Amino acid sequence: MLVFSQSLISGLLIGGVYALIGIGLTIIFGVMRIINFAHGDIMMIGMYLTYNLFTLAGIDPFVSVAITIPIMFLFGALLQKVFINRVLNALPQNQILLTIGLGLIMSNTMMLIFTSDYQILTTSYSSSSFRLFHISISQPLAISFVITAGITALLYWFFMKTDTGQAIRATAQDRDAAQLMGINVKRMSIIAFGLGSSLAGTAGALISPTYYIFPQIGSTFTLKAFVITVLGGMGSILGATLGGILIGVAESMGAVYISSGWKDVVVFVLFLLVLVFKPSGLLGKSRA
Amino acid sequence: MAINTKENKAAGGSFITTGTVLSLLALLALASVPSVVSSPYTLHLMILLFLSTIMGQSWNLIGGYTGQYSVGHAAYFGAGAYTTMILLQHFQIAPWYGALAGMGVALVVGLVVGSICFRLRGPYFVLASIAVAEILRLSAMNLKEITNGAEGILATDLPPFSIGGTVITDFSTKVPFYYIGLGLVVLTVVVTVAVQHSKLGYYFQAIREDQDAAHSLGINLSLYKNLALGLSAVLTSLAGSFYAIYVGFVDPPTVLGLDISVQIVLICIIGGIGTIYGPVVGSLVLVPLSEGLRSNLIASAIFETGIVSESSPVGNFLKENLAHAHALIYGILVVVVILFMPDGVLGFAKKLVSKRKGGRA
């Protein structure tokens, strides 16, 4: 029972960060119907940003989130403006290939700069943990979970209450209708890609104290992000949140009850099952 | 959707008669290369070109002609490569039989993939195909007793190839590999041409143009998609087996990684999908570029001494740091191609030519 609740808790904590990655992907998909294959690579850039802020300027990874968010937002907005906007009406395959290409450029550029060596960001609390009802909880994961929850709450407020948030939702619902209502759709797309990137970058920042940092880490997380968003239903923010937590728990249970080598297989098998039996996802509406 | 694909179709059908003559001449010229050129590096480059063409042409059947963008072709490539190596190392079964077994394994994998993934369309199909390849890669990492896990399998020696007692070659030079590669290129091209001009090919293209219309005309979607995938999987596994015996080493990231899947797609995209010449042009662009980049940096020395030294500590270090950096050029190329020449280099060149002639031919 203790093992079960232990792995449940650690799954929930890491699931929070996964949710952040998934929400970023789902916002981009919702607004532009583009599957961003560079999502994990954008997250990887967030990790390196955090790593360098820590090693060069000595800024704590959780504090540097405040810097990472705006920088990654600008990075995403730039990507949208320069590249993605040009293929909005292209074949879906070409959109996918473009983002794959962008991801390749990101990971290989980082590799040329920082080599493919694994970097470790060690803070004073990296391996420390505290106990709650006999369950040991990793301190960096707990902090990142709290920050994740805060960001998610802020996002809900943004999408529900602000004009821009509502305009983005309108664009996601019906691009043409939104344009007819006087919404600047291109601008909303730029904001959406910026938001998605900053969420991915933030997730990268939040896991950097607990994960190895290397240029090729992106593809693993891109795949995870797909699994999360498809599981929750493409385009649904609530679904991505749920999907992230589910995947986090499935992974940590898989690692405990099967083996850590097979835990990703568990995730992908789950993914295929969802694709086959409920492709619209757990919370998604059926596709048109 | 229609605008892009129509052009591909035209490109596929148009210059076949002159093409046949030219292809035969090219084949003659290619067959005589080893007797004229003795530099192992040139032969190595040619072999890489062949390998790349085989991979691209195989993907073309499912991705280009049938319009199902599989980004999980590493699954079949790896199935061929691993089956051949496992049979060779564990059971001393000669690689040509291993390659046959690999085709069988790839076919089975392809049918499983087909039965799962062809219920899905567009991006969902892409994602599912990636997921299957990843499951295979992770399995190869974890099934250590069979696959040797992350360490991979190193082939010690290839048995000499003999027919009825007379030894034809003992694989001591690159020449036999050159001819095997050339033979496989001819095989994949012939299969593609045959398919393209058969009823099967028309069904494939009908599915690509409009699935629902094809379905309403009585084309059995899942049957023909599975046929296309099966054919593509079998040919891709041959490329994998060829790679395995040529390089003599397989490990999960190099034969089952997402990089391989992406690379296979890029060969076609850069050349121009759904055309016979697309994968050839794509290979002619990609292989020299990435090889040039690689050798320009440091690795030319390694390649001149041959593949074996890559497994030495120094070779390993270089490989780890350089082998992926050349992928940067892939990334840049694909972005440029998608943004500026969505029909690939071949389509772009044709457009230029027809513009110069004043209007479209």
Interface residues (C-beta under 8 A of the other chain):
Chain A: I35 F83 R86 V87 A90 L91 P92 Q93 N94 I96 L97 L98 I100 G101 L102 G103 L104 I105 M106 S107 N108 T109 M111 L112 T115 S116 P215 Q216 S219 L223 F226 V227 V230 S259 G261 W262 D264 V265 F268 V269 F271 L272 L275 V276 P279
Chain B: M1 N4 Y69 V71 I116 R119 L120 G122 P123 Y124 V126 L127 A128 I130 A131 V132 E134 I135 L138 S139 M141 N142 L258 V262 V265 L266 I269 E320 N321 H324 A325 A327 L328 Y330 G331 I332 L333 V334 V335 I338 L339 P342
